[in-house]
């Protein structure tokens, strides 16, 4: 089991279907398959997404 996150940080969770929708709407249809490619696990995918969202500040819309 991974160590607990320090206080003040958001805990990472596995990618959900709504995350895939958001990723597709922002980066296009190929982005989700890139996230699912080994060896990137859900934690790595969320780190990747967080880094890219910081580099490209919003406003973002979730298209469902």
C-alpha positions, -999 to 999 in steps of 0.1 A, spaced: 0 0 0 14 34 -9 22 59 18 -6 84 26 -5 118 8 8 147 28 -18 171 41 -30 197 17 -25 175 -14 -52 159 -34 -50 121 -32 -47 104 -66 -74 80 -77 -78 57 -106 -89 72 -139 -127 71 -142 -148 72 -173 -155 109 -168 -117 115 -168 -115 98 -202 -142 121 -215 -124 152 -202 -91 141 -216 -106 134 -250 -124 168 -251 -91 186 -242 -64 166 -261 -83 147 -287 -92 110 -292 -56 96 -291 -48 111 -256 -67 84 -237 -49 56 -254 -16 73 -247 -25 74 -210 -35 37 -210 -2 26 -226 21 7 -203 41 13 -182 20 43 -172 -4 34 -144 -33 55 -132 -11 74 -108 14 82 -136 -15 92 -159 -29 116 -133 5 131 -128 8 135 -165 -26 151 -168 -20 174 -138 13 186 -153 -3 193 -187 -32 211 -171 -8 234 -152 11 241 -184 -22 249 -202 -43 269 -178 -81 268 -184 -108 277 -186 -117 241 -192 -152 227 -199 -161 191 -192 -180 179 -222 -202 148 -214 
